[in-house]
Amino acid sequence: MAAGELEWLASGVYTEPDDSKPWVRYLLRVRAASVNRIHVVSHESAAALHDIPFINPPRTHVHFTTGRDHGGGVRGGKAGKVHLHPRPLLPEEITTVDGILVTSRARTAVDVAMCDDLIRGVGAFDAVRLIRRYPKPDDPSSVPLAELQACVDRLRGRRGAAVAQRALDLSVEHSESPGESWSRIDMLNWKLPRPKLQTEHFIGGRLYVADFDWGTLVGEFDGESKYGETSDERAAALAEEKERAAEFTDSGIEVVRWTWRHLTRTGALHALLLPAMARHGLVVPPLP
């Protein structure tokens, strides 16, 4: 793109090119594409507006739902493609985010889960069902399981509905990140001993919460944002983590940690957990 040239986002909408993160650029595209459209933003695009996890997002299309059983399809554009989904929408399945018509958090999670990716579906359902330990005033309310089930039932028979039902059955109310959701499904697929989730430990006069708990072994998923944005925040978080690990070790509990790298590399999390579980007498079946 030539110096000084504006980037085309949608009809009549331009922006100055910059080095923003991909998710920021995608949100700009979604907002631009929604201008003067009568359809409702949905699927991956609605997830971006609602801040619902969409694991491994392609960000190639802006998605809308027509509210009808016809009129769908993919249409091209300079800034990317628009995907119209011909599916019915109930009035309660439509809301607004910053003035943009968008599917509700419940319907968005169901649409994400119907994309035929179990891990992605569980991550979305976990996020909207989450009952936060320390909620903030602007945190969205947890979506009841019954509301999600009713939405899945209304779309039963459509492509992806079976995967959505399976994802809903595996979802929980206390998984605090998509990395935890992904980890849990990997453990289920490998038939590893099932951990307790988000357990409290009072050690050295302090309360700690473990993501995954097998008794004398606990597991922690470390996401990218855990250590803060600035060098001071990261240093403080790492010092706190070191103290936390020492407290667990002194109490006879081993802590094993993993990151996104272990989830995106096939078998890496399994290879990390296997020897740790063996050290604690946990029975692990062999891989098929």
C-alpha positions as CSV (number, residue, x, y, z in Angstrom):
1,M,0.0,0.0,0.0
2,A,1.5,3.4,-1.0
3,A,2.4,5.9,1.6
4,G,-0.6,8.1,2.5
5,E,-3.1,5.7,0.9
6,L,-6.2,5.0,2.9
7,E,-7.3,1.4,3.6
8,W,-10.8,0.5,2.3
9,L,-12.9,-1.3,5.0
10,A,-16.4,-1.1,3.5
11,S,-18.5,1.0,1.2
12,G,-17.7,4.6,2.2
13,V,-15.6,3.6,5.1
14,Y,-11.8,4.0,5.2
15,T,-9.1,4.0,7.7
16,E,-5.4,4.8,7.9
17,P,-3.2,1.7,7.7
18,D,-1.3,0.9,10.9
19,D,0.3,-2.0,12.7
20,S,-2.7,-2.8,15.0
21,K,-3.1,-6.4,16.1
22,P,-5.2,-8.7,13.9
23,W,-8.1,-8.8,16.2
24,V,-8.3,-5.0,16.3
25,R,-8.2,-4.8,12.5
26,Y,-10.9,-7.5,12.3
27,L,-13.2,-5.5,14.7
28,L,-12.8,-2.5,12.5
29,R,-13.9,-4.6,9.5
30,V,-16.9,-5.9,11.4
31,R,-18.0,-2.4,12.5
32,A,-17.5,-1.0,9.0
33,A,-19.3,-3.9,7.3
34,S,-22.3,-3.4,9.6
35,V,-22.9,0.2,8.5
36,N,-26.3,0.5,6.6
37,R,-26.9,-3.3,6.7
38,I,-30.2,-4.7,7.8
39,H,-28.8,-8.1,8.8
40,V,-27.5,-9.1,12.2
41,V,-23.8,-9.6,12.9
42,S,-23.3,-13.2,14.0
43,H,-20.9,-16.1,14.3
44,E,-17.2,-15.2,14.6
45,S,-18.0,-11.5,14.0
46,A,-20.5,-11.4,16.9
47,A,-18.0,-13.3,19.1
48,A,-15.5,-10.5,18.4
49,L,-18.0,-7.8,19.4
50,H,-19.1,-9.7,22.5
51,D,-15.5,-10.6,23.4
52,I,-16.4,-14.3,23.4
53,P,-13.4,-16.6,22.6
54,F,-13.2,-17.9,19.1
55,I,-10.3,-20.3,19.1
56,N,-8.0,-20.0,16.0
57,P,-10.1,-17.4,14.3
58,P,-9.7,-17.2,10.5
59,R,-10.9,-13.5,10.3
60,T,-11.4,-13.9,6.6
61,H,-15.2,-13.1,6.6
62,V,-17.6,-10.8,8.3
63,H,-20.6,-12.9,9.3
64,F,-24.3,-11.9,9.3
65,T,-27.5,-13.9,9.9
66,T,-30.4,-13.1,7.7
67,G,-33.2,-14.2,10.1
68,R,-34.7,-16.2,7.2
69,D,-34.3,-19.6,5.7
70,H,-33.0,-18.2,2.4
71,G,-30.8,-15.4,1.1
72,G,-27.5,-16.7,2.3
73,G,-24.1,-17.0,0.6
74,V,-20.6,-15.5,0.5
75,R,-19.9,-12.2,-1.3
76,G,-16.5,-10.7,-2.0
77,G,-15.2,-7.3,-1.3
78,K,-11.9,-5.4,-1.3
79,A,-11.6,-5.6,2.4
80,G,-12.6,-9.2,2.7
81,K,-15.7,-11.4,2.2
82,V,-19.1,-11.2,3.8
83,H,-20.9,-14.4,4.7
84,L,-24.7,-14.3,5.0
85,H,-26.1,-17.2,7.0
86,P,-29.8,-18.1,6.2
87,R,-31.0,-19.0,9.7
88,P,-34.1,-17.9,11.7
89,L,-33.6,-15.5,14.6
90,L,-36.0,-14.9,17.5
91,P,-36.3,-11.4,18.8
92,E,-34.7,-12.4,22.1
93,E,-31.7,-13.7,20.1
94,I,-30.9,-10.2,18.9
95,T,-29.2,-7.4,20.9
96,T,-27.0,-4.4,20.2
97,V,-23.3,-3.7,20.9
98,D,-22.3,-0.1,20.5
99,G,-25.4,0.5,18.3
100,I,-24.7,-2.5,16.1
101,L,-27.3,-5.3,15.7
102,V,-25.7,-8.5,16.8
103,T,-26.8,-11.9,18.0
104,S,-27.2,-12.4,21.7
105,R,-24.4,-13.9,23.7
106,A,-26.3,-17.2,24.0
107,R,-27.1,-17.4,20.2
108,T,-23.5,-16.3,19.4
109,A,-22.1,-19.1,21.5
110,V,-24.4,-21.6,19.8
111,D,-23.5,-20.4,16.3
112,V,-19.8,-20.6,17.2
113,A,-20.3,-24.2,18.5
114,M,-22.1,-25.1,15.2
115,C,-18.9,-24.4,13.2
116,D,-18.0,-28.1,13.6
117,D,-15.1,-27.6,16.0
118,L,-15.6,-29.1,19.4
119,I,-12.8,-27.2,21.1
120,R,-14.0,-23.9,19.7
121,G,-17.6,-24.7,20.8
122,V,-16.6,-25.7,24.3
123,G,-14.5,-22.5,24.6
124,A,-17.5,-20.3,23.6
125,F,-20.0,-22.1,25.9
126,D,-17.5,-22.0,28.8
127,A,-17.1,-18.3,28.3
128,V,-20.8,-17.4,28.3
129,R,-21.6,-19.8,31.2
130,L,-18.8,-18.5,33.4
131,I,-19.7,-17.6,36.9
132,R,-16.9,-15.3,37.9
133,R,-15.2,-15.7,41.3
134,Y,-14.8,-12.0,41.6
135,P,-17.2,-10.3,39.2
136,K,-16.8,-6.7,38.1
137,P,-19.7,-4.3,37.6
138,D,-19.4,-4.3,33.8
139,D,-18.9,-8.1,33.5
140,P,-21.7,-9.8,31.5
141,S,-24.1,-12.0,33.3
142,S,-23.7,-15.8,33.1
143,V,-26.0,-17.3,30.5
144,P,-28.1,-20.1,32.0
145,L,-27.6,-23.6,30.7
146,A,-31.3,-23.9,30.0
147,E,-31.2,-20.9,27.7
148,L,-28.3,-22.3,25.7
149,Q,-30.0,-25.7,25.5
150,A,-33.2,-24.2,24.2
151,C,-31.3,-22.4,21.5
152,V,-29.5,-25.6,20.4
153,D,-32.9,-27.4,20.3
154,R,-34.4,-24.7,18.0
155,L,-31.5,-25.2,15.5
156,R,-31.5,-29.0,15.8
157,G,-31.3,-30.7,12.4
158,R,-29.0,-28.1,10.9
159,R,-25.4,-28.7,10.1
160,G,-23.2,-28.5,13.2
161,A,-26.1,-29.0,15.7
162,A,-24.7,-32.4,16.9
163,V,-21.3,-30.9,17.6
164,A,-22.9,-27.9,19.4
165,Q,-24.9,-30.4,21.6
166,R,-21.7,-32.3,22.5
167,A,-19.9,-29.0,23.2
168,L,-22.7,-27.9,25.5
169,D,-22.7,-31.2,27.3
170,L,-18.9,-30.8,28.0
171,S,-19.1,-27.1,29.0
172,V,-18.8,-25.9,32.6
173,E,-19.5,-22.8,34.6
174,H,-16.0,-22.2,36.0
175,S,-13.5,-22.4,33.2
176,E,-11.8,-19.0,33.2
177,S,-10.0,-18.9,29.8
178,P,-10.2,-20.6,26.3
179,G,-6.8,-22.1,27.1
180,E,-8.3,-24.0,30.0
181,S,-11.2,-25.1,27.9
182,W,-8.9,-26.4,25.2
183,S,-6.7,-28.2,27.8
184,R,-9.7,-29.9,29.4
185,I,-11.0,-31.3,26.0
186,D,-7.5,-32.5,25.2
187,M,-7.4,-34.3,28.6
188,L,-10.8,-35.9,27.8
189,N,-9.7,-37.0,24.4
190,W,-6.6,-38.6,25.8
191,K,-8.7,-40.2,28.6
192,L,-6.4,-38.8,31.3
193,P,-7.6,-38.8,34.9
194,R,-10.2,-36.1,35.3
195,P,-9.2,-33.1,37.4
196,K,-11.2,-31.0,39.7
197,L,-11.5,-27.5,38.4
198,Q,-10.8,-24.1,40.0
199,T,-10.1,-25.6,43.5
200,E,-9.2,-23.5,46.5
201,H,-6.1,-24.1,48.5
202,F,-5.3,-22.3,51.8
203,I,-1.5,-22.4,52.1
204,G,0.6,-20.2,54.3
205,G,-2.3,-18.1,55.3
206,R,-3.2,-17.3,51.7
207,L,-5.9,-18.5,49.3
208,Y,-4.7,-19.9,46.0
209,V,-6.9,-21.3,43.2
210,A,-5.7,-24.1,41.0
211,D,-7.0,-24.4,37.4
212,F,-6.7,-28.3,37.4
213,D,-6.4,-30.4,40.6
214,W,-5.4,-34.1,40.9
215,G,-4.7,-34.0,44.6
216,T,-0.9,-33.8,45.1
217,L,-0.6,-32.5,41.5
218,V,-2.1,-29.3,40.2
219,G,-2.0,-27.9,36.7
220,E,-2.0,-24.3,35.6
221,F,-2.6,-22.8,32.1
222,D,-0.6,-19.6,31.7
223,G,-2.2,-17.3,29.1
224,E,-0.5,-14.4,27.3
225,S,-2.2,-11.8,29.4
226,K,-1.5,-13.3,32.7
227,Y,1.8,-11.4,33.3
228,G,0.5,-8.0,32.4
229,E,1.4,-5.4,29.7
230,T,4.3,-3.5,31.2
231,S,7.7,-4.8,32.4
232,D,6.9,-3.8,36.0
233,E,3.6,-5.8,35.8
234,R,5.3,-8.8,34.3
235,A,8.1,-8.7,37.0
236,A,5.5,-8.5,39.8
237,A,3.5,-11.3,38.3
238,L,6.5,-13.6,37.9
239,A,7.6,-12.9,41.5
240,E,4.1,-13.7,42.8
241,E,4.1,-16.9,40.7
242,K,7.5,-18.0,42.1
243,E,6.2,-17.5,45.6
244,R,3.0,-19.4,44.8
245,A,5.0,-22.3,43.4
246,A,7.2,-22.4,46.5
247,E,4.1,-22.4,48.8
248,F,2.6,-25.4,46.9
249,T,5.9,-27.3,46.9
250,D,6.3,-26.8,50.6
251,S,2.8,-28.2,51.2
252,G,3.6,-31.3,49.2
253,I,1.8,-30.3,46.0
254,E,3.6,-30.3,42.6
255,V,2.6,-27.6,40.1
256,V,2.9,-28.2,36.4
257,R,2.4,-25.3,34.0
258,W,1.7,-25.0,30.3
259,T,1.1,-22.3,27.7
260,W,-0.5,-21.9,24.3
261,R,2.6,-23.5,22.8
262,H,1.7,-26.8,24.4
263,L,-1.8,-26.7,23.0
264,T,-0.9,-25.8,19.4
265,R,1.8,-28.4,19.1
266,T,0.2,-31.9,18.7
267,G,0.9,-34.1,21.8
268,A,3.0,-31.5,23.7
269,L,0.5,-31.2,26.6
270,H,0.2,-34.9,26.8
271,A,4.0,-35.3,26.9
272,L,4.2,-32.7,29.7
273,L,1.5,-34.2,31.9
274,L,2.3,-37.9,31.4
275,P,5.5,-38.0,33.6
276,A,4.0,-35.7,36.2
277,M,1.0,-37.9,36.6
278,A,3.2,-41.0,36.8
279,R,5.1,-39.4,39.7
280,H,1.9,-39.0,41.6
281,G,0.5,-42.6,40.9
282,L,-2.2,-41.4,38.6
283,V,-3.2,-44.2,36.1
284,V,-2.8,-43.0,32.5
285,P,-4.0,-45.2,29.7
286,P,-1.6,-45.6,26.7
287,L,-2.3,-43.6,23.6
288,P,-4.2,-45.6,20.9
